[in-house]
Amino acid sequence: MALTLLPETLTTRLSLPARDFAHRLSGIALGTGRAEALVAQRRAAALPVSERLHVPVLTEAPELAACRDIAAGHAALAAEDRWDDLLAQLQRADQARAPAPGGKRHAALASEGARAALLAAIARRDLAAAEAELERLGAVAAARPDSYAAAQVFAQGHLDLGWARRGAAAAQDEGRDQWQGFLTHIAEAERILDPFDPIAENSPLLAGTRYQLVRGLEDGERLFRDWYEDWSDLDPTCPEPHMAHAVHLLPNWYGTLADFDQEARAAAARTGDVSGGAAYAVFYMSAASVLGDPPPGMDLTLHLKGLLDFHRATGCQYRANIVAAALTDLAQALTGEALPDSVRLRLVMEILEDHLVDTVREFHLPAWEHGESCIHWALGQVFRDGLARGEHIHLGPEGLETRAA
């Protein structure tokens, strides 16, 4: 007997396979979507960091551009022969230890502006024009015999031209007799500065210029420590005395590598009450700029603390980039020589991560010796997980972060 199906029964029996089929289609679509999303993520993760970095990368630090503008303003005064105004501003800035952006000293920039025509002549290798500009500075100083500011500008001009002549002689491979021009400029600068004592004048600018004489004086090795201490004592928050002195403590001048760490610790102790451990880090950064690597014996913990203190002194992006680059150099060196679980490497990477995320808001290429490749390496280490997910690097409300494109 034939089975008779009621309409309701037919609908039910047909709908079950249809629903199962629809469910299977939905699962296939979901799986396809997941696969496509995975492929898209892999493609995004394969993009280089350079294509996923949405943070400014600047070819010049704005702080240094501002310093250049300050010097240019004083150069304009010199061009107009407004020497009394220029020298008064220079001396006020020197007495106040007035900082310029990035921590440079305003007085040094004023002096640079005063010598702008001389420096421009040196830059284009027109030594005759440079001599004429130096004579002009000499006339300014002669008309103001009691002005230590005028004396500093004139003496620094002799140093500028003396070093230019020494560099030209070295480039031409000339003999020792050709250094006489350099030594003559050093002697003249010493004579010009002799009536003015940096301590009595309360002038770190004078102290810094006097310190530069040591390379051309027979008794430079005897004087350079005392003159460094005078300069540093007059302006203990300024890193420039430490930068200059660290170089003179290297073997090609007056020191030895064996004693370098002791000297760096002494510098930090002298200025620690106002600048923390910054001097220690400045010593090693300055030495590394000459040697290519830090001198042996560096205490990593002291150096890391010093780097952070160096940045905190201004809190600016100029120093933030200098410190980020120094930390990256350390991390790369340790990565090449240490085991992956090295305590020293982990410590450096933790501080690098905190510093990049919390303080860097833009990248200044001149601070990074190896350019953007170093920046990308550091970001690749710090944001490894986010980058592996295909995310991009952005500046968020609390610092650098990764998020979906």
HELIX and SHEET records of a PDB file:
HELIX    1   1 PRO A    7  ALA A   46  1                                  40    
HELIX    2   2 VAL A   49  GLU A   51  5                                   3    
HELIX    3   3 PRO A   62  ALA A   79  1                                  18    
HELIX    4   4 TRP A   83  ALA A   96  1                                  14    
HELIX    5   5 PRO A  101  GLY A  103  5                                   3    
HELIX    6   6 HIS A  106  ALA A  114  1                                   9    
HELIX    7   7 ALA A  116  ALA A  123  1                                   8    
HELIX    8   8 LEU A  127  ALA A  142  1                                  16    
HELIX    9   9 TYR A  148  ALA A  171  1                                  24    
HELIX   10  10 ARG A  176  TRP A  179  5                                   4    
HELIX   11  11 GLN A  180  LEU A  193  1                                  14    
HELIX   12  12 PRO A  198  GLU A  201  1                                   4    
HELIX   13  13 PRO A  204  TYR A  211  1                                   8    
HELIX   14  14 GLN A  212  GLY A  216  5                                   5    
HELIX   15  15 GLY A  220  LEU A  234  1                                  15    
HELIX   16  16 GLU A  240  HIS A  248  1                                   9    
HELIX   17  17 LEU A  257  SER A  275  1                                  19    
HELIX   18  18 ALA A  278  LEU A  291  1                                  14    
HELIX   19  19 LEU A  300  ARG A  312  1                                  13    
HELIX   20  20 GLN A  317  GLU A  337  1                                  21    
HELIX   21  21 VAL A  343  THR A  359  1                                  17    
HELIX   22  22 LEU A  365  ALA A  367  5                                   3    
HELIX   23  23 GLU A  372  VAL A  382  1                                  11    
HELIX   24  24 ARG A  384  ALA A  388  1                                   5    
SHEET    1   A 3 LEU A  53  HIS A  54  0                                        
SHEET    2   A 3 HIS A 392  GLY A 396  1                                        
SHEET    3   A 3 GLY A 399  ARG A 403 -1                                        
SHEET    1   B 2 VAL A  57  LEU A  58  0                                        
SHEET    2   B 2 PHE A 363  HIS A 364  1                                        
END                                                                             
